Structures are given as C-alpha cells and as structure tokens.
C-alpha cells in the first residue's frame, strides 16, 4: 500500500506543477499490417510490438518544441490468406 501511495503522489506532483517546462512520455502497443494481402483484419502471427518516446519543451507560454521517436516493425505476407 505504501508503494501505491508513493507512486500516486509522485505522478500527481508532476501534473500539478505549474513551472514544469519539460515533458516526456512513452507509448507502447501493437503494429499489424492491414491491406490487400490478408482477408482478416488481425493476424496474431504477424503482430509485432510498438514503442514510442515523446519529448516536449516549452520555450514560452505559446511556443512548444516537440520531438518524437516511434519504432514499429510491420510484416505482411499472403501465406495466411486462405483465398490464394
């Protein structure tokens, strides 16, 4: 319980801070090909992971610099299509 409470306080301390000019974030998920090679919308054997990192820096109140890096490997093959 102490760990959960400590993490919650840590996260909300950044959200409520008004003087914070530097912001960083991470993203994750799944990447999959959806096109003319497949008849199904989602094929488990061709699904790969996705990861992303974002960085924002506030120069002024109205001007923000933003950078992002996203990496995903996408596969496509017609061997999972039963119509061919």
N, CA, C and O atoms as a GROMACS GRO file, in nm:
protein
  336
    1UNK      N    1   0.082  -0.119   0.000
    1UNK     CA    2   0.000   0.000   0.000
    1UNK      C    3   0.087   0.126   0.000
    1UNK      O    4   0.052   0.226  -0.063
    2UNK      N    5   0.199   0.121   0.071
    2UNK     CA    6   0.288   0.236   0.074
    2UNK      C    7   0.347   0.266  -0.063
    2UNK      O    8   0.365   0.383  -0.100
    3UNK      N    9   0.377   0.160  -0.139
    3UNK     CA   10   0.433   0.179  -0.273
    3UNK      C   11   0.330   0.245  -0.364
    3UNK      O   12   0.364   0.338  -0.438
    4UNK      N   13   0.206   0.198  -0.360
    4UNK     CA   14   0.100   0.257  -0.442
    4UNK      C   15   0.079   0.404  -0.407
    4UNK      O   16   0.066   0.488  -0.496
    5UNK      N   17   0.076   0.434  -0.279
    5UNK     CA   18   0.056   0.572  -0.236
    5UNK      C   19   0.173   0.660  -0.279
    5UNK      O   20   0.152   0.773  -0.322
    6UNK      N   21   0.294   0.609  -0.269
    6UNK     CA   22   0.412   0.686  -0.310
    6UNK      C   23   0.413   0.713  -0.460
    6UNK      O   24   0.446   0.823  -0.503
    7UNK      N   25   0.377   0.613  -0.539
    7UNK     CA   26   0.371   0.631  -0.685
    7UNK      C   27   0.264   0.731  -0.723
    7UNK      O   28   0.284   0.815  -0.810
    8UNK      N   29   0.148   0.723  -0.657
    8UNK     CA   30   0.039   0.817  -0.686
    8UNK      C   31   0.080   0.960  -0.654
    8UNK      O   32   0.055   1.050  -0.735
    9UNK      N   33   0.142   0.982  -0.542
    9UNK     CA   34   0.189   1.117  -0.505
    9UNK      C   35   0.294   1.165  -0.604
    9UNK      O   36   0.294   1.282  -0.643
   10UNK      N   37   0.384   1.077  -0.645
   10UNK     CA   38   0.489   1.112  -0.740
   10UNK      C   39   0.429   1.156  -0.874
   10UNK      O   40   0.472   1.257  -0.930
   11UNK      N   41   0.332   1.082  -0.926
   11UNK     CA   42   0.270   1.114  -1.054
   11UNK      C   43   0.194   1.246  -1.046
   11UNK      O   44   0.210   1.331  -1.134
   12UNK      N   45   0.113   1.265  -0.943
   12UNK     CA   46   0.034   1.388  -0.932
   12UNK      C   47   0.119   1.510  -0.899
   12UNK      O   48   0.074   1.622  -0.922
   13UNK      N   49   0.237   1.494  -0.846
   13UNK     CA   50   0.324   1.608  -0.822
   13UNK      C   51   0.370   1.670  -0.953
   13UNK      O   52   0.392   1.791  -0.959
   14UNK      N   53   0.386   1.589  -1.057
   14UNK     CA   54   0.422   1.643  -1.188
   14UNK      C   55   0.302   1.707  -1.258
   14UNK      O   56   0.318   1.807  -1.328
   15UNK      N   57   0.185   1.652  -1.240
   15UNK     CA   58   0.066   1.705  -1.306
   15UNK      C   59   0.030   1.843  -1.252
   15UNK      O   60  -0.008   1.931  -1.329
   16UNK      N   61   0.042   1.863  -1.123
   16UNK     CA   62   0.002   1.989  -1.061
   16UNK      C   63   0.110   2.096  -1.063
   16UNK      O   64   0.084   2.210  -1.024
   17UNK      N   65   0.228   2.063  -1.106
   17UNK     CA   66   0.337   2.159  -1.108
   17UNK      C   67   0.319   2.258  -1.222
   17UNK      O   68   0.314   2.218  -1.338
   18UNK      N   69   0.308   2.386  -1.190
   18UNK     CA   70   0.288   2.488  -1.292
   18UNK      C   71   0.416   2.534  -1.359
   18UNK      O   72   0.410   2.589  -1.469
   19UNK      N   73   0.530   2.512  -1.297
   19UNK     CA   74   0.656   2.560  -1.351
   19UNK      C   75   0.728   2.456  -1.435
   19UNK      O   76   0.843   2.476  -1.474
   20UNK      N   77   0.664   2.348  -1.463
   20UNK     CA   78   0.726   2.239  -1.539
   20UNK      C   79   0.732   2.277  -1.688
   20UNK      O   80   0.627   2.297  -1.750
   21UNK      N   81   0.851   2.288  -1.745
   21UNK     CA   82   0.865   2.323  -1.886
   21UNK      C   83   0.906   2.205  -1.971
   21UNK      O   84   0.893   2.211  -2.094
   22UNK      N   85   0.953   2.100  -1.912
   22UNK     CA   86   0.999   1.982  -1.985
   22UNK      C   87   0.902   1.868  -1.960
   22UNK      O   88   0.869   1.836  -1.845
   23UNK      N   89   0.855   1.805  -2.069
   23UNK     CA   90   0.760   1.694  -2.059
   23UNK      C   91   0.814   1.577  -2.140
   23UNK      O   92   0.865   1.596  -2.251
   24UNK      N   93   0.804   1.458  -2.086
   24UNK     CA   94   0.847   1.338  -2.156
   24UNK      C   95   0.739   1.232  -2.141
   24UNK      O   96   0.670   1.226  -2.039
   25UNK      N   97   0.726   1.149  -2.242
   25UNK     CA   98   0.626   1.044  -2.237
   25UNK      C   99   0.670   0.923  -2.316
   25UNK      O  100   0.757   0.932  -2.403
   26UNK      N  101   0.610   0.810  -2.285
   26UNK     CA  102   0.636   0.686  -2.357
   26UNK      C  103   0.503   0.628  -2.403
   26UNK      O  104   0.399   0.653  -2.343
   27UNK      N  105   0.510   0.550  -2.509
   27UNK     CA  106   0.391   0.484  -2.562
   27UNK      C  107   0.429   0.343  -2.602
   27UNK      O  108   0.545   0.315  -2.633
   28UNK      N  109   0.333   0.257  -2.603
   28UNK     CA  110   0.357   0.120  -2.644
   28UNK      C  111   0.229   0.058  -2.697
   28UNK      O  112   0.119   0.104  -2.665
   29UNK      N  113   0.244  -0.043  -2.777
   29UNK     CA  114   0.126  -0.106  -2.833
   29UNK      C  115   0.164  -0.214  -2.933
   29UNK      O  116   0.270  -0.275  -2.923
   30UNK      N  117   0.076  -0.235  -3.029
   30UNK     CA  118   0.095  -0.339  -3.129
   30UNK      C  119   0.088  -0.279  -3.268
   30UNK      O  120   0.015  -0.182  -3.292
   31UNK      N  121   0.164  -0.338  -3.361
   31UNK     CA  122   0.164  -0.295  -3.500
   31UNK      C  123   0.130  -0.416  -3.587
   31UNK      O  124   0.181  -0.526  -3.566
   32UNK      N  125   0.042  -0.395  -3.684
   32UNK     CA  126  -0.004  -0.504  -3.769
   32UNK      C  127  -0.035  -0.448  -3.907
   32UNK      O  128  -0.082  -0.334  -3.920
   33UNK      N  129  -0.009  -0.526  -4.011
   33UNK     CA  130  -0.040  -0.486  -4.149
   33UNK      C  131  -0.186  -0.516  -4.177
   33UNK      O  132  -0.237  -0.624  -4.143
   34UNK      N  133  -0.254  -0.421  -4.239
   34UNK     CA  134  -0.393  -0.439  -4.278
   34UNK      C  135  -0.406  -0.390  -4.421
   34UNK      O  136  -0.417  -0.270  -4.446
   35UNK      N  137  -0.405  -0.484  -4.516
   35UNK     CA  138  -0.410  -0.443  -4.655
   35UNK      C  139  -0.463  -0.553  -4.743
   35UNK      O  140  -0.542  -0.637  -4.698
   36UNK      N  141  -0.421  -0.554  -4.869
   36UNK     CA  142  -0.477  -0.646  -4.967
   36UNK      C  143  -0.419  -0.787  -4.958
   36UNK      O  144  -0.468  -0.877  -5.026
   37UNK      N  145  -0.316  -0.810  -4.876
   37UNK     CA  146  -0.259  -0.944  -4.864
   37UNK      C  147  -0.338  -1.034  -4.771
   37UNK      O  148  -0.325  -1.156  -4.777
   38UNK      N  149  -0.420  -0.977  -4.686
   38UNK     CA  150  -0.492  -1.056  -4.586
   38UNK      C  151  -0.642  -1.037  -4.600
   38UNK      O  152  -0.690  -0.930  -4.637
   39UNK      N  153  -0.715  -1.142  -4.570
   39UNK     CA  154  -0.861  -1.132  -4.571
   39UNK      C  155  -0.916  -1.098  -4.433
   39UNK      O  156  -1.027  -1.046  -4.421
   40UNK      N  157  -0.839  -1.127  -4.330
   40UNK     CA  158  -0.881  -1.095  -4.194
   40UNK      C  159  -0.822  -0.961  -4.152
   40UNK      O  160  -0.721  -0.916  -4.205
   41UNK      N  161  -0.886  -0.900  -4.056
   41UNK     CA  162  -0.840  -0.770  -4.007
   41UNK      C  163  -0.716  -0.784  -3.920
   41UNK      O  164  -0.631  -0.694  -3.919
   42UNK      N  165  -0.704  -0.895  -3.848
   42UNK     CA  166  -0.598  -0.909  -3.749
   42UNK      C  167  -0.542  -1.050  -3.754
   42UNK      O  168  -0.616  -1.148  -3.739
   43UNK      N  169  -0.410  -1.063  -3.774
   43UNK     CA  170  -0.343  -1.193  -3.774
   43UNK      C  171  -0.240  -1.193  -3.661
   43UNK      O  172  -0.149  -1.111  -3.661
   44UNK      N  173  -0.256  -1.283  -3.565
   44UNK     CA  174  -0.167  -1.287  -3.449
   44UNK      C  175  -0.022  -1.316  -3.486
   44UNK      O  176   0.069  -1.264  -3.421
   45UNK      N  177   0.001  -1.397  -3.587
   45UNK     CA  178   0.137  -1.439  -3.621
   45UNK      C  179   0.220  -1.326  -3.682
   45UNK      O  180   0.343  -1.334  -3.685
   46UNK      N  181   0.157  -1.222  -3.730
   46UNK     CA  182   0.229  -1.110  -3.790
   46UNK      C  183   0.228  -0.984  -3.704
   46UNK      O  184   0.275  -0.879  -3.748
   47UNK      N  185   0.177  -0.992  -3.585
   47UNK     CA  186   0.170  -0.876  -3.498
   47UNK      C  187   0.302  -0.857  -3.424
   47UNK      O  188   0.358  -0.952  -3.369
   48UNK      N  189   0.351  -0.736  -3.424
   48UNK     CA  190   0.474  -0.700  -3.356
   48UNK      C  191   0.448  -0.587  -3.258
   48UNK      O  192   0.341  -0.526  -3.258
   49UNK      N  193   0.545  -0.561  -3.174
   49UNK     CA  194   0.532  -0.455  -3.076
   49UNK      C  195   0.563  -0.318  -3.133
   49UNK      O  196   0.625  -0.305  -3.238
   50UNK      N  197   0.518  -0.217  -3.063
   50UNK     CA  198   0.539  -0.077  -3.098
   50UNK      C  199   0.587  -0.005  -2.973
   50UNK      O  200   0.536  -0.029  -2.864
   51UNK      N  201   0.684   0.083  -2.989
   51UNK     CA  202   0.731   0.165  -2.877
   51UNK      C  203   0.757   0.306  -2.928
   51UNK      O  204   0.803   0.326  -3.041
   52UNK      N  205   0.727   0.402  -2.844
   52UNK     CA  206   0.746   0.541  -2.883
   52UNK      C  207   0.788   0.626  -2.764
   52UNK      O  208   0.753   0.597  -2.650
   53UNK      N  209   0.864   0.731  -2.792
   53UNK     CA  210   0.911   0.825  -2.691
   53UNK      C  211   0.880   0.965  -2.741
   53UNK      O  212   0.908   0.997  -2.857
   54UNK      N  213   0.824   1.049  -2.656
   54UNK     CA  214   0.797   1.188  -2.692
   54UNK      C  215   0.862   1.281  -2.591
   54UNK      O  216   0.873   1.249  -2.473
   55UNK      N  217   0.905   1.395  -2.641
   55UNK     CA  218   0.967   1.497  -2.556
   55UNK      C  219   0.910   1.632  -2.598
   55UNK      O  220   0.907   1.664  -2.717
   56UNK      N  221   0.867   1.710  -2.502
   56UNK     CA  222   0.816   1.845  -2.526
   56UNK      C  223   0.895   1.942  -2.438
   56UNK      O  224   0.926   1.911  -2.323
   57UNK      N  225   0.925   2.057  -2.493
   57UNK     CA  226   0.989   2.161  -2.414
   57UNK      C  227   0.921   2.294  -2.444
   57UNK      O  228   0.913   2.335  -2.560
   58UNK      N  229   0.874   2.360  -2.342
   58UNK     CA  230   0.805   2.488  -2.358
   58UNK      C  231   0.907   2.601  -2.360
   58UNK      O  232   0.971   2.630  -2.259
   59UNK      N  233   0.922   2.665  -2.475
   59UNK     CA  234   1.010   2.781  -2.484
   59UNK      C  235   0.944   2.902  -2.419
   59UNK      O  236   1.005   2.971  -2.337
   60UNK      N  237   0.820   2.926  -2.456
   60UNK     CA  238   0.737   3.032  -2.400
   60UNK      C  239   0.600   2.973  -2.370
   60UNK      O  240   0.578   2.855  -2.395
   61UNK      N  241   0.510   3.052  -2.319
   61UNK     CA  242   0.375   3.002  -2.291
   61UNK      C  243   0.301   2.962  -2.418
   61UNK      O  244   0.217   2.873  -2.415
   62UNK      N  245   0.331   3.027  -2.529
   62UNK     CA  246   0.262   2.998  -2.655
   62UNK      C  247   0.346   2.918  -2.753
   62UNK      O  248   0.297   2.887  -2.862
   63UNK      N  249   0.471   2.884  -2.720
   63UNK     CA  250   0.559   2.815  -2.814
   63UNK      C  251   0.616   2.689  -2.749
   63UNK      O  252   0.674   2.694  -2.641
   64UNK      N  253   0.598   2.577  -2.817
   64UNK     CA  254   0.640   2.448  -2.765
   64UNK      C  255   0.720   2.375  -2.871
   64UNK      O  256   0.677   2.365  -2.986
   65UNK      N  257   0.836   2.323  -2.835
   65UNK     CA  258   0.914   2.236  -2.923
   65UNK      C  259   0.878   2.092  -2.890
   65UNK      O  260   0.870   2.054  -2.773
   66UNK      N  261   0.855   2.013  -2.992
   66UNK     CA  262   0.813   1.875  -2.969
   66UNK      C  263   0.893   1.782  -3.058
   66UNK      O  264   0.912   1.809  -3.177
   67UNK      N  265   0.937   1.672  -3.002
   67UNK     CA  266   1.007   1.570  -3.077
   67UNK      C  267   0.953   1.433  -3.038
   67UNK      O  268   0.910   1.412  -2.925
   68UNK      N  269   0.956   1.342  -3.133
   68UNK     CA  270   0.904   1.208  -3.107
   68UNK      C  271   0.984   1.106  -3.187
   68UNK      O  272   1.030   1.134  -3.297
   69UNK      N  273   0.999   0.989  -3.130
   69UNK     CA  274   1.059   0.876  -3.199
   69UNK      C  275   0.969   0.756  -3.176
   69UNK      O  276   0.940   0.718  -3.062
   70UNK      N  277   0.924   0.696  -3.286
   70UNK     CA  278   0.838   0.578  -3.280
   70UNK      C  279   0.903   0.466  -3.360
   70UNK      O  280   0.957   0.490  -3.468
   71UNK      N  281   0.897   0.346  -3.307
   71UNK     CA  282   0.954   0.231  -3.375
   71UNK      C  283   0.851   0.119  -3.376
   71UNK      O  284   0.796   0.080  -3.272
   72UNK      N  285   0.826   0.067  -3.496
   72UNK     CA  286   0.735  -0.048  -3.513
   72UNK      C  287   0.782  -0.129  -3.632
   72UNK      O  288   0.823  -0.072  -3.734
   73UNK      N  289   0.777  -0.257  -3.621
   73UNK     CA  290   0.809  -0.346  -3.733
   73UNK      C  291   0.678  -0.404  -3.783
   73UNK      O  292   0.603  -0.466  -3.708
   74UNK      N  293   0.651  -0.382  -3.912
   74UNK     CA  294   0.526  -0.427  -3.973
   74UNK      C  295   0.557  -0.537  -4.074
   74UNK      O  296   0.644  -0.521  -4.158
   75UNK      N  297   0.486  -0.648  -4.065
   75UNK     CA  298   0.503  -0.761  -4.156
   75UNK      C  299   0.377  -0.778  -4.240
   75UNK      O  300   0.267  -0.748  -4.196
   76UNK      N  301   0.396  -0.827  -4.362
   76UNK     CA  302   0.284  -0.861  -4.449
   76UNK      C  303   0.318  -0.981  -4.533
   76UNK      O  304   0.423  -0.984  -4.598
   77UNK      N  305   0.232  -1.080  -4.533
   77UNK     CA  306   0.255  -1.200  -4.611
   77UNK      C  307   0.120  -1.260  -4.650
   77UNK      O  308   0.026  -1.258  -4.571
   78UNK      N  309   0.112  -1.312  -4.772
   78UNK     CA  310  -0.014  -1.373  -4.815
   78UNK      C  311  -0.023  -1.520  -4.780
   78UNK      O  312  -0.120  -1.584  -4.822
   79UNK      N  313   0.069  -1.576  -4.708
   79UNK     CA  314   0.061  -1.719  -4.674
   79UNK      C  315  -0.048  -1.746  -4.570
   79UNK      O  316  -0.089  -1.862  -4.556
   80UNK      N  317  -0.095  -1.647  -4.498
   80UNK     CA  318  -0.204  -1.663  -4.403
   80UNK      C  319  -0.340  -1.638  -4.466
   80UNK      O  320  -0.443  -1.650  -4.399
   81UNK      N  321  -0.343  -1.605  -4.595
   81UNK     CA  322  -0.467  -1.584  -4.667
   81UNK      C  323  -0.514  -1.717  -4.724
   81UNK      O  324  -0.439  -1.782  -4.797
   82UNK      N  325  -0.635  -1.757  -4.694
   82UNK     CA  326  -0.687  -1.886  -4.740
   82UNK      C  327  -0.743  -1.879  -4.882
   82UNK      O  328  -0.768  -1.984  -4.942
   83UNK      N  329  -0.763  -1.761  -4.935
   83UNK     CA  330  -0.822  -1.747  -5.070
   83UNK      C  331  -0.718  -1.767  -5.181
   83UNK      O  332  -0.757  -1.788  -5.296
   84UNK      N  333  -0.589  -1.761  -5.151
   84UNK     CA  334  -0.489  -1.775  -5.256
   84UNK      C  335  -0.436  -1.915  -5.262
   84UNK      O  336  -0.350  -1.945  -5.345
   0.00000   0.00000   0.00000
